[in-house]
Protein backbone atom coordinates (compact mmCIF):
# COMPACT_ATOMS: atom_id res chain seq x y z
CA UNK A 1 0.00 0.00 0.00
CA UNK A 2 1.24 3.48 -0.84
CA UNK A 3 1.97 5.76 2.13
CA UNK A 4 -0.89 8.00 3.20
CA UNK A 5 0.08 11.65 2.86
CA UNK A 6 -0.87 13.52 6.02
CA UNK A 7 2.38 15.45 6.54
CA UNK A 8 0.89 18.71 5.15
CA UNK A 9 -1.77 18.59 7.88
CA UNK A 10 0.85 17.91 10.54
CA UNK A 11 2.99 20.79 9.28
CA UNK A 12 -0.03 23.12 9.15
CA UNK A 13 -0.62 22.52 12.85
CA UNK A 14 -3.76 20.38 12.70
CA UNK A 15 -4.77 19.04 16.10
CA UNK A 16 -6.41 15.91 14.68
CA UNK A 17 -7.35 14.14 11.45
CA UNK A 18 -11.04 13.50 10.65
CA UNK A 19 -11.87 10.54 8.40
CA UNK A 20 -15.38 9.96 7.04
CA UNK A 21 -16.19 6.29 6.47
CA UNK A 22 -18.99 5.77 3.92
CA UNK A 23 -20.28 2.38 2.77
CA UNK A 24 -22.33 3.26 -0.30
CA UNK A 25 -25.52 2.20 1.50
CA UNK A 26 -26.07 4.71 4.32
CA UNK A 27 -24.71 7.45 2.08
CA UNK A 28 -24.24 7.08 -1.69
CA UNK A 29 -20.46 7.49 -1.63
CA UNK A 30 -17.92 4.82 -0.78
CA UNK A 31 -14.75 5.85 1.03
CA UNK A 32 -12.26 4.06 3.25
CA UNK A 33 -12.08 0.93 5.35
CA UNK A 34 -10.06 -0.06 8.41
CA UNK A 35 -6.90 -0.69 6.35
CA UNK A 36 -6.75 2.96 5.26
CA UNK A 37 -7.41 4.17 8.82
CA UNK A 38 -4.55 1.95 9.98
CA UNK A 39 -2.27 3.36 7.27
CA UNK A 40 -3.14 6.91 8.33
CA UNK A 41 -2.45 5.93 11.95
CA UNK A 42 1.07 4.85 10.93
CA UNK A 43 1.60 8.14 9.07
CA UNK A 44 0.84 10.58 11.89
CA UNK A 45 0.85 10.94 15.65
CA UNK A 46 -2.23 13.19 15.45
CA UNK A 47 -5.48 12.01 16.98
CA UNK A 48 -7.71 10.18 14.47
CA UNK A 49 -11.39 11.08 14.55
CA UNK A 50 -13.25 8.41 12.53
CA UNK A 51 -16.90 9.06 11.56
CA UNK A 52 -18.82 5.89 10.66
CA UNK A 53 -21.60 6.76 8.21
CA UNK A 54 -22.40 3.12 7.54
CA UNK A 55 -25.26 0.67 7.87
CA UNK A 56 -24.93 -1.54 10.96
CA UNK A 57 -21.95 0.32 12.40
CA UNK A 58 -21.85 -2.06 15.37
CA UNK A 59 -20.55 -4.78 13.02
CA UNK A 60 -17.39 -2.77 12.34
CA UNK A 61 -16.54 -1.06 15.64
CA UNK A 62 -13.92 -3.68 16.51
CA UNK A 63 -12.26 -3.40 13.10
CA UNK A 64 -11.92 0.37 13.36
CA UNK A 65 -10.80 0.17 16.99
CA UNK A 66 -8.08 -2.30 15.92
CA UNK A 67 -7.08 0.18 13.20
CA UNK A 68 -6.25 2.46 16.17
CA UNK A 69 -8.84 5.17 15.69
CA UNK A 70 -8.70 7.49 18.70
CA UNK A 71 -12.34 8.55 18.44
CA UNK A 72 -15.18 6.64 16.79
CA UNK A 73 -18.24 8.72 15.90
CA UNK A 74 -21.26 6.63 14.96
CA UNK A 75 -24.13 7.90 12.84
CA UNK A 76 -26.88 6.12 14.81
CA UNK A 77 -29.79 6.30 12.34
CA UNK A 78 -28.92 3.24 10.25
CA UNK A 79 -29.54 0.75 13.04
CA UNK A 80 -32.38 0.64 15.51
CA UNK A 81 -30.11 -1.37 17.82
CA UNK A 82 -27.07 0.92 17.53
CA UNK A 83 -27.25 2.47 21.00
CA UNK A 84 -27.76 -0.87 22.77
CA UNK A 85 -24.97 -2.47 20.75
CA UNK A 86 -22.57 0.39 21.47
CA UNK A 87 -23.26 0.10 25.19
CA UNK A 88 -22.66 -3.65 25.06
CA UNK A 89 -19.47 -3.24 23.04
C-alpha distances in whole Angstrom, upper triangle without the diagonal:
4,6,9,12,15,17,19,20,21,23,25,26,24,25,23,20,20,18,20,19,20,21,23,26,27,26,25,22,19,16,13,13,13,9,9,12,11,8,11,14,12,12,16,19,20,22,19,22,20,22,22,24,24,26,27,25,27,25,22,23,22,18,18,20,18,15,18,19,22,24,24,26,27,28,31,33,31,32,36,35,32,34,36,33,31,34,34,30
4,6,9,12,14,16,18,18,20,22,24,22,24,21,18,20,18,20,19,21,22,24,27,28,26,26,22,19,16,14,15,15,12,10,13,12,9,11,14,12,11,15,18,19,21,19,21,20,23,23,25,25,28,29,27,29,27,24,25,24,21,20,22,20,17,19,19,22,24,24,26,28,29,32,34,32,34,37,37,34,36,38,34,33,36,36,32
4,6,9,11,13,15,15,17,19,20,19,20,18,16,17,16,19,19,21,23,25,28,28,27,27,23,20,17,14,15,15,12,10,12,11,7,8,11,9,7,11,15,16,18,16,19,19,21,22,24,25,28,29,27,28,27,23,24,23,20,19,20,19,15,17,17,20,22,23,25,27,28,32,33,32,34,37,36,33,35,37,34,32,35,35,31
4,6,9,11,12,12,15,16,17,16,17,15,12,14,12,15,16,18,20,22,25,25,24,24,20,18,14,12,13,13,11,8,9,10,6,6,9,9,6,9,13,13,15,13,16,16,18,20,21,22,26,27,24,26,25,22,22,22,19,17,19,18,14,15,15,17,19,20,22,24,25,29,30,29,31,35,34,31,32,34,32,29,32,33,29
4,6,7,9,10,12,13,15,14,16,14,12,14,13,16,18,20,22,24,27,27,25,25,21,20,16,14,16,16,15,11,12,13,10,8,11,11,7,9,13,13,15,14,16,17,19,21,23,24,28,29,27,29,28,25,25,25,22,20,21,21,17,17,17,19,20,21,23,25,26,30,32,31,33,37,36,33,34,36,34,31,34,35,32
4,6,5,7,9,10,11,10,12,11,8,11,12,15,17,20,23,25,27,27,25,25,22,20,17,15,17,17,15,12,12,13,10,7,10,10,7,7,10,10,12,11,14,15,18,20,22,24,28,29,26,28,28,24,23,24,22,19,20,20,16,16,15,16,18,19,21,23,25,28,30,30,32,35,35,31,32,35,32,30,32,34,30
4,5,5,6,8,10,10,12,12,11,14,15,19,21,24,26,28,31,30,29,29,26,24,20,19,21,20,19,16,15,16,13,10,12,12,8,7,10,10,14,14,17,18,21,24,26,28,31,32,29,31,31,27,27,27,25,22,23,23,19,18,18,18,20,22,24,27,28,32,34,34,36,39,38,35,35,38,36,33,35,37,33
4,5,5,6,9,9,12,12,11,14,16,19,21,24,27,28,31,30,28,29,25,24,21,20,22,22,21,18,17,18,16,13,15,15,11,11,13,12,15,15,17,19,21,24,26,28,32,33,30,32,33,29,28,29,27,24,25,25,22,21,20,20,21,23,24,27,28,32,34,34,36,39,39,35,36,39,37,34,36,38,35
4,5,5,6,6,9,9,8,11,13,16,19,22,25,27,30,28,26,27,24,23,19,19,21,20,20,17,16,17,15,12,13,14,11,9,11,9,12,12,14,16,18,21,23,26,30,31,28,30,30,27,26,27,25,22,22,23,20,19,17,17,18,20,21,24,25,29,31,31,33,36,36,32,33,36,34,31,33,35,32
4,5,5,6,8,9,9,13,15,18,21,24,27,29,32,31,29,30,27,26,22,20,22,21,21,18,16,17,15,12,13,13,10,7,9,7,11,12,15,17,20,23,25,28,31,32,29,31,31,28,26,27,25,22,22,23,20,18,17,16,18,21,22,25,27,30,33,33,35,38,37,33,34,36,34,31,33,35,32
4,5,8,10,12,12,16,18,21,24,27,30,32,35,34,32,32,29,28,25,23,25,25,24,21,20,20,18,15,16,16,13,11,12,11,14,16,18,21,23,26,28,31,35,36,32,34,35,31,30,31,29,26,26,26,23,22,21,20,22,24,25,29,30,34,36,36,38,41,41,37,37,40,38,35,37,39,36
4,6,9,11,12,15,17,20,23,26,30,31,34,32,30,31,28,27,24,23,26,25,25,22,20,22,20,17,18,18,15,13,14,12,15,16,17,20,22,26,27,30,34,35,32,34,35,31,30,31,29,26,27,28,24,23,21,20,21,24,24,28,29,32,34,35,37,40,40,36,36,39,38,34,36,38,36
4,6,9,11,14,17,20,23,26,30,32,34,32,30,32,29,28,25,24,26,25,25,22,20,21,20,16,17,18,15,12,12,10,12,14,16,19,21,25,27,30,33,34,31,33,34,30,29,30,28,25,25,26,23,21,19,18,19,22,23,26,28,31,33,34,36,39,38,34,34,37,36,32,34,36,34
4,6,7,10,13,17,20,23,26,28,30,29,27,28,25,25,22,21,22,22,22,19,17,19,18,14,15,16,14,11,11,8,10,11,12,15,17,21,23,26,30,31,27,29,30,27,25,26,25,22,22,23,20,18,16,15,16,18,19,22,24,27,30,31,32,35,35,31,31,34,32,29,31,33,30
4,7,10,13,17,20,23,26,29,30,28,27,29,26,26,22,21,22,21,22,19,17,18,18,14,14,16,14,11,10,6,7,9,10,14,16,20,22,25,29,29,26,27,29,25,23,24,24,20,20,22,19,17,14,12,13,16,17,21,23,26,28,29,31,33,33,29,28,31,30,26,28,30,28
4,7,10,13,16,19,23,25,27,25,24,26,23,22,19,17,19,18,19,16,13,15,15,11,11,14,12,9,9,5,5,6,7,10,13,16,19,22,25,26,22,24,25,22,20,21,20,17,17,18,16,14,11,10,10,13,14,18,20,23,25,26,28,30,30,26,26,28,27,23,25,27,25
4,7,10,13,16,20,22,24,22,21,23,20,19,15,14,15,15,16,13,10,13,13,9,10,13,11,9,10,7,6,5,6,8,11,14,16,19,23,24,20,22,23,20,18,20,18,15,15,17,14,13,10,10,10,12,13,16,18,21,24,24,26,29,28,25,25,28,26,23,25,27,24
4,7,10,13,16,19,21,19,17,19,17,16,13,12,14,14,15,13,10,13,14,11,12,15,14,12,13,10,9,6,5,6,7,11,13,16,19,20,17,20,21,18,16,18,17,13,15,17,14,13,10,10,9,10,10,13,14,18,20,21,23,25,25,22,22,25,23,21,23,25,22
4,6,10,13,15,17,16,15,16,14,12,9,8,10,11,12,10,8,11,12,9,11,14,14,13,15,12,11,7,6,5,6,9,10,13,17,18,15,18,18,15,14,16,15,11,14,15,12,13,10,11,10,10,10,12,13,17,19,19,21,24,24,20,21,24,22,20,23,24,21
4,6,10,12,14,12,11,13,10,10,7,8,10,11,14,11,10,14,15,13,14,18,17,17,18,16,14,11,9,6,5,6,7,10,14,15,13,16,17,14,14,17,15,12,15,17,14,15,12,14,12,10,9,10,11,14,16,15,18,21,21,18,20,23,21,19,22,24,21
4,7,10,11,10,10,11,9,8,6,6,7,9,12,10,9,13,14,13,15,18,18,18,20,18,16,12,11,7,6,5,6,7,11,13,10,13,14,11,12,14,12,10,13,15,13,14,12,14,13,10,10,10,10,14,15,14,16,19,20,16,19,21,19,17,21,22,19
4,6,8,7,6,8,6,5,5,7,9,12,14,13,13,16,17,16,18,21,21,22,24,22,20,16,14,11,9,7,5,6,9,12,11,14,14,12,14,17,15,13,16,18,16,18,16,18,16,13,12,11,11,13,14,12,15,18,19,17,19,22,20,19,22,23,21
4,5,6,7,8,7,5,7,8,9,12,14,14,14,17,19,19,20,23,23,24,26,25,23,19,17,13,12,9,7,5,7,10,10,13,13,11,14,16,14,14,17,19,17,19,17,20,19,16,15,13,12,14,14,11,14,18,18,16,20,22,19,19,23,23,21
4,6,5,4,5,5,8,11,12,15,17,17,18,21,21,21,23,26,26,27,29,27,26,22,20,17,14,12,9,8,9,13,13,17,16,15,18,20,18,17,21,22,21,23,21,24,22,19,18,16,14,16,15,12,15,19,20,19,22,24,22,22,26,26,24
4,5,6,8,8,11,14,14,17,19,19,20,23,24,24,26,28,29,30,31,29,27,23,21,18,15,12,9,7,7,10,12,15,14,14,17,20,18,18,21,23,22,24,22,25,22,19,17,15,13,14,12,9,12,16,17,16,20,22,20,20,24,24,23
4,7,9,10,12,14,15,17,20,19,19,22,24,23,25,28,28,29,30,28,25,22,19,16,12,10,6,5,5,9,10,14,14,14,16,19,18,17,20,23,21,23,21,23,20,17,15,12,9,11,9,7,10,13,15,14,17,19,18,18,22,23,21
4,6,8,10,13,15,18,20,19,19,22,23,22,24,27,27,28,29,27,25,21,19,16,12,11,7,7,9,13,13,17,17,16,18,21,20,18,22,24,22,24,21,23,21,18,15,13,11,13,11,10,14,17,19,17,20,23,21,21,24,26,24
4,7,10,13,15,19,21,19,20,23,24,23,26,28,28,29,31,29,27,23,21,18,15,14,10,10,12,15,16,19,19,18,21,24,22,21,24,26,24,26,23,26,23,21,19,17,15,17,15,13,17,20,22,20,23,26,24,24,28,29,27
4,7,10,13,16,18,16,17,20,21,20,23,25,25,25,28,26,24,21,19,16,14,12,10,10,13,16,16,20,19,18,20,22,20,19,22,24,21,23,21,23,22,19,18,17,15,18,17,15,19,22,23,21,24,27,25,24,28,29,27
4,7,9,13,14,13,14,17,18,17,20,22,22,23,26,24,23,19,18,15,13,12,10,10,12,15,14,18,17,15,17,20,17,16,20,21,18,21,19,22,20,18,17,16,15,18,18,16,19,22,23,21,24,26,24,23,27,28,25
4,7,11,12,9,11,14,14,14,16,19,18,20,22,20,19,16,15,12,11,10,10,10,14,16,15,18,17,14,16,18,15,14,17,18,15,18,16,19,18,16,16,15,15,18,19,17,20,23,24,21,24,26,24,23,26,27,24
4,7,8,6,7,10,11,11,13,15,16,17,19,18,17,14,13,10,11,10,11,11,14,16,14,17,16,12,14,15,12,11,14,15,12,14,13,16,16,14,15,15,16,19,20,18,20,24,24,21,23,25,23,21,25,25,22
4,6,6,7,9,10,11,13,15,16,17,19,19,17,14,14,10,11,10,12,11,13,14,12,14,13,10,11,12,9,8,12,12,9,12,12,15,15,13,14,14,16,18,20,18,19,23,22,19,22,24,20,19,23,23,20
4,5,5,6,9,10,10,12,14,16,17,17,16,12,13,10,12,11,13,13,15,15,13,14,12,9,10,10,6,5,9,8,6,9,9,13,13,12,14,15,17,19,21,19,20,23,22,19,21,23,20,18,21,21,18
4,5,5,6,9,10,11,13,15,17,17,17,14,15,13,15,14,17,16,18,19,16,18,16,12,13,13,9,9,11,10,7,10,11,15,16,15,18,18,20,23,25,23,24,27,26,23,25,27,23,22,25,25,21
4,5,5,6,8,10,11,13,15,15,15,12,13,11,13,14,16,16,19,20,17,19,18,14,15,15,12,10,13,12,8,11,11,14,15,15,17,18,20,23,24,23,24,28,27,24,26,28,25,23,26,26,23
4,5,5,6,9,10,11,13,12,11,8,10,8,11,12,14,15,18,19,15,17,16,13,13,13,10,7,10,10,6,8,7,11,12,11,14,15,18,20,23,22,23,26,25,22,23,25,22,20,23,24,20
4,5,5,6,9,10,12,13,12,10,12,11,14,15,18,18,21,21,18,19,18,14,14,13,10,8,10,8,4,6,8,11,13,13,16,18,21,23,26,24,25,28,27,24,25,27,24,21,24,24,20
4,5,5,6,9,12,13,13,11,14,13,16,17,20,20,23,23,21,22,21,17,17,16,13,12,13,12,8,10,11,14,16,16,19,21,23,26,28,27,28,31,30,27,29,30,27,25,28,28,24
4,5,5,6,9,10,10,8,11,11,14,16,18,20,23,24,20,22,21,18,17,17,15,12,13,13,9,10,9,12,14,15,17,19,21,25,27,26,28,31,30,26,28,30,27,24,27,28,24
4,5,6,7,8,8,7,11,11,15,16,20,21,24,24,20,21,21,17,16,16,14,11,11,11,7,7,7,9,12,14,17,19,22,25,27,27,28,31,29,26,27,28,26,23,25,26,22
4,6,8,10,11,11,14,15,18,20,23,24,27,27,24,24,24,20,19,18,16,14,14,13,10,9,11,13,16,17,20,23,25,28,31,30,31,34,33,29,30,32,29,26,29,29,25
4,7,9,11,11,14,15,19,21,23,25,28,28,25,26,26,22,21,21,18,16,17,16,12,12,13,14,17,19,21,24,26,29,32,31,32,35,34,31,32,34,31,28,31,31,28
4,5,8,9,13,14,18,20,23,25,28,29,25,26,26,23,21,21,19,16,16,16,13,12,12,12,15,17,20,23,25,28,31,31,32,35,34,30,31,33,30,27,29,30,27
4,7,9,12,15,18,21,24,26,29,29,25,26,27,23,21,21,20,17,16,16,14,11,11,11,14,17,19,23,25,28,31,31,32,35,33,30,30,32,30,26,28,29,26
4,6,9,12,16,19,22,24,27,27,24,25,26,22,20,21,20,16,16,17,14,11,10,9,12,15,17,20,23,26,29,29,30,33,32,28,28,30,28,25,27,28,25
4,6,10,13,16,19,21,25,24,21,22,23,20,17,18,17,14,13,15,13,10,8,6,8,11,13,17,20,22,25,26,27,29,28,24,24,26,25,21,23,25,22
4,6,10,13,16,18,21,21,17,19,20,16,14,15,14,11,11,13,10,8,5,5,6,9,11,14,17,20,23,23,24,26,25,22,22,24,22,19,21,23,20
4,7,10,13,15,19,19,15,17,18,15,13,15,15,11,11,14,12,10,7,6,5,6,7,11,13,16,19,20,21,23,23,19,19,22,20,17,19,21,19
4,6,10,12,15,15,12,14,15,12,10,13,12,8,10,12,10,10,6,8,6,5,6,9,11,14,17,17,18,21,20,16,17,20,18,15,18,20,17
4,6,9,12,13,10,13,14,12,11,14,13,10,12,15,13,13,10,11,8,6,5,6,7,11,13,13,15,18,18,14,15,18,17,14,18,19,17
4,5,9,10,7,10,11,9,9,12,12,9,12,15,13,14,11,13,10,7,6,5,6,9,11,10,12,15,15,12,14,17,14,13,16,18,15
4,7,9,8,11,13,11,12,15,15,13,15,18,17,18,15,17,14,11,9,7,5,8,9,8,11,14,15,12,15,18,16,15,18,20,18
4,6,6,9,10,9,11,14,13,12,15,17,17,18,16,18,16,12,11,8,7,9,9,7,9,13,14,11,14,17,15,14,18,19,17
4,6,9,9,10,12,15,15,14,17,19,19,21,19,21,18,15,13,10,9,9,8,5,7,10,11,10,13,15,13,14,17,18,17
4,5,6,8,10,13,13,13,15,18,18,20,18,20,18,14,13,10,10,9,9,6,6,9,9,7,11,12,10,11,14,14,13
4,5,6,6,10,10,10,12,15,15,16,14,16,14,10,10,7,8,8,10,8,8,11,10,7,10,12,9,9,13,13,11
4,5,5,8,10,10,11,14,15,16,15,17,15,11,11,9,11,10,12,10,9,11,9,6,9,10,6,7,10,10,8
4,6,8,8,10,12,13,14,16,16,18,17,13,14,12,13,13,14,12,11,13,11,10,13,13,9,10,13,12,10
4,5,5,6,9,10,11,13,12,15,14,11,12,10,13,13,15,13,13,16,14,12,14,15,11,11,14,14,11
4,5,5,6,9,10,11,10,12,11,8,10,9,12,13,16,14,13,16,14,11,12,13,10,9,12,12,8
4,6,5,6,9,10,10,13,12,10,13,13,16,16,19,18,17,19,16,14,15,15,12,11,13,12,9
4,5,5,6,9,10,13,13,11,14,14,16,18,20,18,18,21,19,16,18,18,15,14,17,16,12
4,5,5,7,6,9,10,8,11,11,14,16,19,18,18,21,19,16,17,18,15,13,16,16,13
4,5,5,6,8,9,8,11,12,16,17,20,20,19,22,19,16,17,18,15,13,15,15,11
4,5,8,10,12,11,15,16,19,21,24,22,22,24,22,19,20,21,18,16,18,17,13
4,6,9,11,11,14,16,19,21,24,22,22,25,24,20,22,23,20,18,20,20,16
4,6,9,10,14,16,19,21,24,23,24,26,24,21,22,23,20,17,19,20,16
4,6,7,10,13,16,18,21,21,21,24,22,19,19,21,19,16,18,19,15
4,7,10,13,17,19,22,22,23,25,23,20,19,21,19,16,18,19,16
4,6,10,13,15,19,19,20,22,20,17,16,19,17,13,15,17,15
4,6,10,12,15,16,16,18,17,13,13,16,14,11,13,15,12
4,7,9,12,13,14,16,16,12,12,15,14,11,14,16,14
4,6,9,10,10,13,12,9,9,13,11,9,12,14,13
4,6,7,9,11,12,9,10,14,13,12,15,17,16
4,6,6,8,9,6,7,11,11,10,13,15,14
4,6,7,9,8,10,13,13,13,16,18,18
4,7,9,8,11,13,13,13,16,17,17
4,5,5,8,10,10,11,14,15,15
4,6,8,9,10,11,13,14,15
4,6,6,6,9,10,11,12
4,6,5,6,9,10,10
4,5,5,6,9,10
4,5,5,6,9
4,5,5,6
4,5,5
4,5
4
